[in-house]
Each structure stands twice: as structure tokens, then as C-alpha cells.
């Protein structure tokens, strides 16, 4: 079962939220995760999944399905991504992304929820947790740095987008370029090719991304020049910082993030790059599930 739920985000923008499996049935006669309490009216604990820049909710499908065994898991297509609206005149600021996630939690009835975010989605998650602690009971940060990345990083991304050979003739070409030929790829990476194939749509002239690269750059420039340590220190809920051994978040910085967090924990996934949950889904589950069991018990 895949179910779409429309959400109204900041400034009235239309957002698409997705459930990839039925949530667990509540049972008034039993306790524990997913059980009804207080007369049988309470739902299973809520989890909101937030993808990274250029991602989409479907990248969380496998995670959402195992989460749905015990929790109500919803993945959000953030503004400018997936099947959510992409108006050129709207804001692609940090505040807008955070307000969208806040609206999703409230409209979907998930709060207080655990937020699981990858890259940009992780930053959105911890900024929301700092701003609205009443809505967030736990947080998983996957491969997102708290340090400023700087102007050089933004220029590299601008040049990278220009290097994309769009339109791609076939999805096989998409998989090959992002999995093998992309100059950012150090060694062949099948899961990376599949990841990008999932954000392509067919047009008359070939396959193009479902997002506008200009909007992605606009979104990115609202965080790359700033460090986010202060907001991280304001997160009061239990927080798990997860990194792939070959990801973008280094071990020293990730462990410093854990130290700065008032209630931080650390997990590392071997044989995984930046796309931790996509590269190694079983190891990702093994890293995250014990934390969720603790927070949502």
C-alpha cells in the first residue's frame, strides 16, 4: 500500500506526504509501541522522514516499511522536490523548509514524533527540534555536517550541475552516469545510480530531473555559508548521529556533534557513503532501530 496525503506547507504551498505501508493496528488491551493508551484513542508513535537535497520521499520507502511494523511512518516530499509544488517565485529558505515540516507534523497528527533526516533533511529536522521541542521526541541525523561548507562548496555544486549530460536518453544512461561516469564518483556505485534514476522523469527529449537545479542551488545557499552548532546545542530530545564510513560527515565532526548535543548518541555504518540508508539498508536499520526502540518504548 502506498498512500499519498496532501499537506499545506508555509505560505500555502502544496506538499505531498507518503505512507508506504499501513501503520500498525492499535490494540486497547496491550501496551508498548503501536498500542492504544488512555481508552484506545492514541495512534502508533509517529515518525516523519525528511530526504536530502535533490531527494524524494520514495528514497525512504524501505525504511518506512519496516518502521510501519510498529510506528506510523510518513515521508515528506519537501518543497521543490518529488511531487510537491515547485513554484519559481516561492521561498527556498531554511525557515520555509522548517515551517513545512512543522505543518506536516501538525496536519498529519504525528507529534510528538521522531524526525529522521538525511543531509539537508537532517538539518531541517534539528532546526525544527530546536524551535519546537514540543513536537519532537527524538531525532536521527544522517550524514549532515554542522560546520559551514563555504563559497567554494557552492561553486563546486554549480559546476557539477552544469556537467550533467541532460537530457539522458534512457534510465540506463542515468544509472551509468551517476553510478560510474560522474566525476564525483570515486569508484562504481550501483546504489548511487539507482538513487538518481529515482529522481528523473521522462520528457519528449529524454530523462530530466523532477526538480529544477536552480532551485536546488537556491535552497543550498541558505545553509552552506553558516555553521549550525548553536541550533544543534538547542536540541533537547535524544538524538542519534549516523554517518557512513565513506560519507561526507567525518568521524571527528560527527563525534563533536554528539558532544554538543545535550543527549547525543553515535552510530557508524561501514561500507556506506553519503546515501547511508540507500547504500546499506539492513545495516542502517541495525543502527537506527535500537535507538527508536528506546525513544518510543
TITORTOR-421312 format. One record per residue (C-alpha): x, y, z; chain. Coordinates in Angstrom, 1 decimal. Layout:
N
PAVEX        u        v        w   mol
PAVEX        X        Y        Z     A
...
This chain:
297
PAVEX        u        v        w   mol
PAVEX      0.0      0.0      0.0     A
PAVEX      1.3      3.4     -1.0     A
PAVEX     -0.9      6.3      0.1     A
PAVEX     -0.4     10.0     -0.8     A
PAVEX     -1.6     12.7      1.7     A
PAVEX     -1.7     16.3      0.7     A
PAVEX     -0.2     18.8      3.2     A
PAVEX     -0.3     22.6      3.1     A
PAVEX      3.0     24.0      4.0     A
PAVEX      4.3     27.5      4.6     A
PAVEX      2.7     30.2      2.5     A
PAVEX      0.1     27.7      1.3     A
PAVEX      2.5     25.6     -0.7     A
PAVEX      1.1     22.2     -1.7     A
PAVEX      3.3     19.3     -0.3     A
PAVEX      3.0     15.6     -0.9     A
PAVEX      3.4     13.2      2.0     A
PAVEX      3.5      9.4      1.6     A
PAVEX      2.8      6.3      3.6     A
PAVEX      4.5      3.2      2.1     A
PAVEX      2.8      0.7      4.4     A
PAVEX     -0.3      0.5      6.6     A
PAVEX      0.5      1.7     10.2     A
PAVEX      0.1     -0.9     12.9     A
PAVEX     -3.3     -1.6     14.3     A
PAVEX     -3.9     -0.2     17.8     A
PAVEX     -4.9     -2.6     20.5     A
PAVEX     -6.6     -1.2     23.6     A
PAVEX     -5.7     -4.3     25.5     A
PAVEX     -1.9     -4.1     25.1     A
PAVEX      0.8     -1.7     26.0     A
PAVEX      4.0     -0.9     24.1     A
PAVEX      4.8      0.7     20.7     A
PAVEX      1.7      0.9     18.5     A
PAVEX     -0.7      0.1     21.3     A
PAVEX     -3.6      2.3     22.2     A
PAVEX     -3.5      4.1     25.5     A
PAVEX     -5.9      6.1     27.5     A
PAVEX     -9.1      4.5     26.3     A
PAVEX     -7.8      3.4     22.9     A
PAVEX     -7.7      6.8     21.2     A
PAVEX     -3.9      7.1     20.8     A
PAVEX     -2.3      6.2     17.5     A
PAVEX      1.0      4.4     17.0     A
PAVEX      4.1      6.6     17.6     A
PAVEX      4.7      9.0     14.7     A
PAVEX      7.9      9.2     12.6     A
PAVEX      8.5     11.9      9.9     A
PAVEX     11.1     11.1      7.3     A
PAVEX     12.9     14.0      5.6     A
PAVEX     15.0     13.4      2.5     A
PAVEX     18.1     15.4      1.5     A
PAVEX     18.6     17.9     -1.3     A
PAVEX     17.5     16.5     -4.7     A
PAVEX     15.9     13.5     -2.9     A
PAVEX     12.3     12.5     -2.6     A
PAVEX     10.1     10.7     -0.2     A
PAVEX     10.3      7.4     -2.1     A
PAVEX     14.0      7.1     -1.2     A
PAVEX     12.7      6.3      2.3     A
PAVEX     10.4      3.5      1.1     A
PAVEX     12.3      0.6      2.6     A
PAVEX     12.9      2.4      5.9     A
PAVEX      9.2      3.4      6.1     A
PAVEX      8.1     -0.2      5.6     A
PAVEX     10.0     -1.6      8.5     A
PAVEX      9.1      1.4     10.6     A
PAVEX      5.4      0.7      9.9     A
PAVEX      5.6     -2.6     11.7     A
PAVEX      5.4     -0.6     15.0     A
PAVEX      5.1      3.1     14.1     A
PAVEX      3.2      5.4     11.8     A
PAVEX      5.9      6.4      9.4     A
PAVEX      5.3      9.2      6.9     A
PAVEX      7.8     10.6      4.3     A
PAVEX      7.5     14.1      3.0     A
PAVEX      8.4     15.4     -0.5     A
PAVEX      9.8     18.7      0.5     A
PAVEX      9.1     21.9     -1.5     A
PAVEX     10.8     21.8     -4.9     A
PAVEX     11.2     18.0     -4.7     A
PAVEX      9.3     14.9     -5.7     A
PAVEX      5.6     15.5     -6.3     A
PAVEX      5.4     18.6     -4.1     A
PAVEX      4.9     22.0     -5.7     A
PAVEX      7.9     23.8     -7.3     A
PAVEX      6.7     27.4     -7.9     A
PAVEX      9.6     29.5     -9.1     A
PAVEX      8.5     32.5     -7.1     A
PAVEX      8.3     30.8     -3.7     A
PAVEX     11.0     30.9     -1.0     A
PAVEX     13.6     28.1     -0.7     A
PAVEX     14.9     29.2      2.6     A
PAVEX     15.8     27.4      5.8     A
PAVEX     12.8     28.9      7.5     A
PAVEX     10.4     27.8      4.8     A
PAVEX     11.6     24.2      4.9     A
PAVEX     11.4     24.1      8.7     A
PAVEX      7.9     25.6      8.6     A
PAVEX      6.8     23.0      6.1     A
PAVEX      8.0     20.1      8.3     A
PAVEX      6.2     21.8     11.3     A
PAVEX      3.0     22.0      9.3     A
PAVEX      3.3     18.3      8.2     A
PAVEX      3.7     17.1     11.8     A
PAVEX      0.7     19.1     12.9     A
PAVEX     -1.6     18.3     10.0     A
PAVEX     -0.8     14.6      9.9     A
PAVEX     -1.2     14.3     13.7     A
PAVEX      2.2     12.8     14.2     A
PAVEX      3.5     14.9     17.1     A
PAVEX      5.3     14.4     19.3     A
PAVEX      7.3     12.4     16.6     A
PAVEX     10.7     11.2     15.9     A
PAVEX     12.3     13.0     13.0     A
PAVEX     14.6     11.1     10.7     A
PAVEX     16.5     13.3      8.3     A
PAVEX     19.2     12.7      5.7     A
PAVEX     21.6     15.6      4.7     A
PAVEX     19.5     18.7      4.2     A
PAVEX     16.5     16.9      5.7     A
PAVEX     18.6     16.3      8.9     A
PAVEX     19.3     20.0      9.2     A
PAVEX     15.6     20.8      8.8     A
PAVEX     14.9     18.2     11.5     A
PAVEX     17.3     19.6     14.1     A
PAVEX     16.3     23.2     13.4     A
PAVEX     12.7     22.2     14.0     A
PAVEX     13.6     20.2     17.1     A
PAVEX     15.4     23.3     18.5     A
PAVEX     12.4     25.6     17.6     A
PAVEX      9.5     23.4     18.6     A
PAVEX     10.6     20.8     21.2     A
PAVEX      7.0     20.1     21.9     A
PAVEX      6.7     18.5     18.5     A
PAVEX      9.8     16.3     18.6     A
PAVEX     10.5     13.4     20.9     A
PAVEX     13.6     12.0     19.2     A
PAVEX     15.9     12.8     16.2     A
PAVEX     18.1     10.9     13.8     A
PAVEX     20.7     12.9     11.9     A
PAVEX     22.1     11.1      8.9     A
PAVEX     25.3     12.4      7.3     A
PAVEX     24.8     16.1      7.7     A
PAVEX     27.6     18.5      8.8     A
PAVEX     27.1     21.2     11.4     A
PAVEX     30.1     23.2     10.1     A
PAVEX     29.9     25.8      7.4     A
PAVEX     30.8     24.5      3.9     A
PAVEX     31.6     27.8      2.4     A
PAVEX     31.6     29.5     -1.0     A
PAVEX     33.9     27.0     -2.7     A
PAVEX     31.5     24.2     -2.0     A
PAVEX     28.6     26.2     -3.6     A
PAVEX     30.7     26.9     -6.7     A
PAVEX     31.6     23.2     -7.0     A
PAVEX     27.9     22.4     -7.0     A
PAVEX     27.2     25.0     -9.6     A
PAVEX     29.8     23.4    -11.9     A
PAVEX     28.6     19.9    -11.1     A
PAVEX     25.1     20.7    -12.3     A
PAVEX     26.5     22.1    -15.5     A
PAVEX     28.3     18.8    -16.1     A
PAVEX     25.2     16.7    -16.1     A
PAVEX     24.6     15.4    -19.7     A
PAVEX     20.8     16.2    -19.7     A
PAVEX     18.6     15.1    -21.2     A
PAVEX     19.6     11.4    -20.6     A
PAVEX     18.4      9.2    -23.4     A
PAVEX     17.4      6.3    -21.1     A
PAVEX     17.2      5.5    -17.4     A
PAVEX     20.1      3.1    -18.0     A
PAVEX     22.2      6.1    -19.1     A
PAVEX     21.1      7.9    -15.8     A
PAVEX     22.3      4.9    -13.7     A
PAVEX     25.6      4.6    -15.6     A
PAVEX     26.4      8.3    -15.4     A
PAVEX     25.7      8.8    -11.7     A
PAVEX     27.0      5.3    -10.8     A
PAVEX     30.2      5.3    -12.8     A
PAVEX     30.9      8.3    -15.1     A
PAVEX     30.1     11.3    -12.8     A
PAVEX     33.5     12.9    -11.9     A
PAVEX     32.3     12.9     -8.3     A
PAVEX     32.2      9.1     -8.2     A
PAVEX     35.5      7.6     -6.9     A
PAVEX     34.5      4.0     -7.7     A
PAVEX     31.5      2.4     -9.3     A
PAVEX     28.4      2.7     -7.1     A
PAVEX     25.2      1.0     -8.2     A
PAVEX     23.0      2.3     -5.4     A
PAVEX     24.0      5.9     -6.3     A
PAVEX     22.9      5.3     -9.9     A
PAVEX     19.6      3.9     -8.7     A
PAVEX     19.2      6.9     -6.3     A
PAVEX     19.4      9.4     -9.1     A
PAVEX     17.3      7.3    -11.5     A
PAVEX     14.5      7.7     -8.9     A
PAVEX     14.5     11.5     -9.3     A
PAVEX     14.2     11.5    -13.1     A
PAVEX     11.1     11.9    -15.2     A
PAVEX     10.6     11.2    -18.9     A
PAVEX     10.1     14.1    -21.3     A
PAVEX      9.8     14.3    -25.1     A
PAVEX     13.6     14.8    -25.4     A
PAVEX     14.7     12.3    -22.8     A
PAVEX     15.0     12.0    -19.0     A
PAVEX     15.4     15.1    -16.8     A
PAVEX     15.4     15.6    -13.0     A
PAVEX     12.0     16.2    -11.4     A
PAVEX     13.5     19.2     -9.6     A
PAVEX     14.9     22.5    -11.0     A
PAVEX     18.7     22.7    -10.4     A
PAVEX     18.4     26.4     -9.9     A
PAVEX     16.0     25.8     -7.0     A
PAVEX     18.4     23.3     -5.5     A
PAVEX     21.2     25.8     -5.6     A
PAVEX     18.9     28.4     -4.1     A
PAVEX     18.0     26.0     -1.3     A
PAVEX     21.6     25.1     -0.6     A
PAVEX     22.9     28.6     -0.5     A
PAVEX     20.7     29.3      2.6     A
PAVEX     22.8     26.9      4.7     A
PAVEX     26.3     26.4      3.2     A
PAVEX     27.7     29.7      4.4     A
PAVEX     26.7     29.2      8.0     A
PAVEX     27.6     26.9     10.8     A
PAVEX     24.7     25.3     12.7     A
PAVEX     26.3     24.3     16.0     A
PAVEX     24.3     26.7     18.1     A
PAVEX     21.0     25.2     16.9     A
PAVEX     22.3     21.7     17.4     A
PAVEX     23.1     22.6     21.1     A
PAVEX     19.4     23.7     21.5     A
PAVEX     18.1     20.2     20.6     A
PAVEX     16.9     18.7     23.9     A
PAVEX     15.5     15.4     22.8     A
PAVEX     17.5     12.2     22.4     A
PAVEX     19.5     12.4     19.1     A
PAVEX     21.3      9.8     17.1     A
PAVEX     24.0     11.0     14.7     A
PAVEX     24.7      8.4     12.0     A
PAVEX     27.5      8.5      9.4     A
PAVEX     28.6      6.3      6.6     A
PAVEX     32.2      5.4      6.9     A
PAVEX     32.8      6.9      3.4     A
PAVEX     30.2      9.7      3.7     A
PAVEX     30.6     13.4      3.8     A
PAVEX     30.4     13.7      7.6     A
PAVEX     33.8     12.9      9.1     A
PAVEX     34.2     11.0     12.3     A
PAVEX     35.8     13.8     14.3     A
PAVEX     33.0     16.2     13.4     A
PAVEX     30.2     13.7     14.0     A
PAVEX     31.6     12.9     17.4     A
PAVEX     31.9     16.6     18.2     A
PAVEX     28.2     16.9     17.2     A
PAVEX     27.4     14.2     19.7     A
PAVEX     29.3     16.0     22.4     A
PAVEX     27.5     19.3     21.6     A
PAVEX     24.1     17.7     21.7     A
PAVEX     22.6     17.6     25.2     A
PAVEX     21.5     14.0     24.7     A
PAVEX     23.5     12.7     21.7     A
PAVEX     24.4      9.2     20.6     A
PAVEX     26.6      8.0     17.7     A
PAVEX     26.4      5.2     15.1     A
PAVEX     28.6      4.4     12.1     A
PAVEX     27.7      2.3      9.1     A
PAVEX     30.6      0.6      7.3     A
PAVEX     30.6      0.1      3.5     A
PAVEX     28.3      3.1      3.2     A
PAVEX     28.8      6.5      1.6     A
PAVEX     26.7      9.6      1.9     A
PAVEX     23.5      7.7      0.9     A
PAVEX     23.7      5.6      4.1     A
PAVEX     20.1      4.4      4.2     A
PAVEX     20.2      3.7      0.4     A
PAVEX     23.7      2.1      0.3     A
PAVEX     23.3     -0.3      3.2     A
PAVEX     19.6     -0.6      4.2     A
PAVEX     20.0     -3.5      6.6     A
PAVEX     23.0     -2.0      8.4     A
PAVEX     21.1      1.3      8.5     A
PAVEX     18.2     -0.4     10.2     A
PAVEX     20.6     -2.1     12.6     A
PAVEX     22.0      1.3     13.6     A
PAVEX     18.7      3.1     14.0     A
PAVEX     16.2      0.6     15.3     A
PAVEX     17.6      0.2     18.8     A
PAVEX     17.6      3.9     19.2     A
PAVEX     13.9      4.1     18.2     A
PAVEX     13.0      1.2     20.5     A
PAVEX     14.5      3.3     23.4     A
PAVEX     12.9      6.6     22.4     A
PAVEX      9.4      5.2     21.5     A
PAVEX      9.0      2.5     24.1     A
